[in-house]
């Protein structure tokens, strides 16, 4: 079921193109920043960010809906143990994706 959902999402050309357009139109705000895609699924948004926005790094974390909280907590716990992240992580992606998607559709 999990893989079927990803296949359906990737097959939805309109959705995928909207993601690409939104990232492209917001690329200046991501350039040279660290982008974290938590719950990256297929990694399509991470890939578009890396290709189109030229951030300094893209951190992609795949997680199942039942383990989102654990993975999020564990990731930041490990980051704190190994030292601070060298830059702030731009994590406002979901908000501007929603806003821009509304404008495009």
C-alpha positions in Angstrom: 0.0 0.0 0.0 2.8 2.4 0.9 4.6 1.9 -2.4 1.3 2.1 -4.3 0.6 5.5 -2.9 4.0 6.8 -4.0 3.5 5.4 -7.5 0.1 7.2 -7.7 1.6 10.5 -6.5 4.5 10.3 -9.0 2.1 9.4 -11.8 0.1 12.6 -11.1 1.9 14.9 -13.5 -0.1 17.9 -12.5 0.9 17.5 -8.8 4.5 16.8 -9.7 4.7 19.7 -12.1 3.1 22.0 -9.4 5.8 21.0 -6.9 8.5 21.7 -9.5 7.0 25.1 -10.4 6.6 26.1 -6.7 10.2 25.2 -5.9 11.5 27.0 -9.0 9.5 30.2 -8.2 10.8 30.1 -4.6 14.4 29.1 -5.4 15.9 32.4 -4.3 14.7 31.8 -0.7 16.3 28.4 -0.6 19.6 29.1 -2.3 22.7 28.4 -0.1 20.5 27.2 2.8 20.1 23.7 4.3 16.7 22.2 3.3 15.2 19.3 5.4 12.5 17.2 3.7 11.1 15.2 6.6 8.8 12.4 5.4 10.4 12.7 1.9 8.6 9.6 0.5 9.9 9.2 -3.0 12.3 12.2 -2.6 10.8 14.1 -5.5 10.6 17.4 -3.6 14.2 16.9 -2.3 15.4 16.3 -5.8 13.6 19.4 -7.2 15.1 21.5 -4.4 18.6 20.2 -5.1 18.2 20.7 -8.9 16.4 24.0 -9.0 17.1 25.9 -5.8 20.8 25.1 -5.3 20.8 24.9 -1.5 24.0 24.2 0.3 22.5 20.8 1.4 19.3 18.8 1.3 18.6 16.5 4.1 15.9 13.9 3.1 14.4 11.8 5.8 11.9 9.1 4.8 9.5 7.9 7.4 6.2 6.1 7.7 3.3 8.0 9.1 3.4 5.9 12.3 7.0 6.7 12.9 7.1 10.4 12.0 7.3 11.6 15.6 9.9 9.1 16.5 12.1 9.9 13.5 11.8 13.6 14.0 12.7 13.4 17.6 15.5 10.9 17.0 17.0 13.0 14.2 17.2 16.2 16.2 18.4 14.3 19.3 21.3 12.9 17.2 22.0 16.3 15.7 22.2 17.8 19.2 24.5 15.0 20.4 26.9 15.3 17.4 26.9 19.1 17.6 24.8 21.8 16.1 23.9 22.0 12.5 26.3 24.4 10.7 23.3 26.5 9.5 19.7 27.0 10.2 17.5 24.5 8.4 14.8 26.0 6.2 11.8 24.0 7.4 9.0 26.3 6.2 8.7 24.4 2.9 5.2 23.0 3.6 3.6 26.4 4.2 4.9 28.0 1.0 4.2 24.9 -1.0 0.5 25.1 0.1 0.3 28.8 -0.6 2.0 28.7 -4.0 0.0 25.6 -5.0 -3.2 27.6 -4.4 -1.9 30.4 -6.6 -0.9 28.1 -9.4 -4.1 26.1 -9.4 
